[in-house]
């Protein structure tokens, strides 16, 4: 059985090209689009909760995957400008 690690401790803050598959997390702390469409707001805190949850998840890697966290898109921007940055 592979050695257990906490998932959050395997995440890199700065992207560097790897020879292995990569996953990049990007937070989008906005409720405005949901509000405009009449949905239930609350997604603006999702990236914070997701990151905290990763501190409680044990990871048993079966293959190498590089995981990065690019942080959150700046929350003070207008929604349309934030979407452009997310792309």
N, C-alpha and C positions, 0 to 999 in steps of 0.2 A: 504494500500500500504506500503511495507517495506521501511525503511529509506534508502535514497540514500547515497552511498559512492563512492569515487573515487577508481577505480579498483587498480591502482598502490599502493595505501596506504594499501591495504589488503595483499600484497605479503610479505612473510617472506624470510629472507636471509639465514637462516640455517634450514636444514631439521630436523624435529622431527616427529617421528611416531605419527599418529593420528588415531582416530577411525572413521574418515570421509574420503571420497575419497580425493586423493591428485593429484595435477598437479605440475610438475617441469619444469620450463623453463631453457634451456641451450643454450647459444649463441655459434655459430660456425662461427667466423669471417674470413672465408677463401673464396677466389675466385679461388684458384688453380685448384680444381677439375672441376669447370665449364670451366675454361680456357683450361684445357687439353682436354675437350670434345667438344670444339668449341662453347660453349654457351655464353650467355651475362653475363658478370661479374657485380658485384654490391651487391651480397648477403653478402659480408663481413661486410657491414654496417647495415644489416637488424635487428640484435638484438638490436642495439642502437636505431634505429628508432622505433622498436616495443615497447621498454621500454618507450620511450618518448610519444608514442601514448597512452599508458595505463594511462598517467596522464590526459588525456582528456576524458576518458570513464567513464560514470556513471555506477555504479553497483547496481542492485536491486536483492540481493541474494534471491533465492527461496528455496535453500537447502544449507547445509554447505559443502564447499569444501575448503581444505587447499591448498593455492597456494604458491609455492616457486620459487625463482630465484637463480640458482646455479652459475650465472655469465657466463662469456665467457671462452671458451677453450683458452689457451694461444696462441696468434696469431703468435708468432715467431717460433713455432714448425714446423717440416716438416709435410706435410699433412697426411702421413700415421701414424705418431705418434699421431697426433691430433685425428684421427679417433679412435685409441685405447682408448684414454682418454674419448672420447664421449660415448663409449660403457659402 
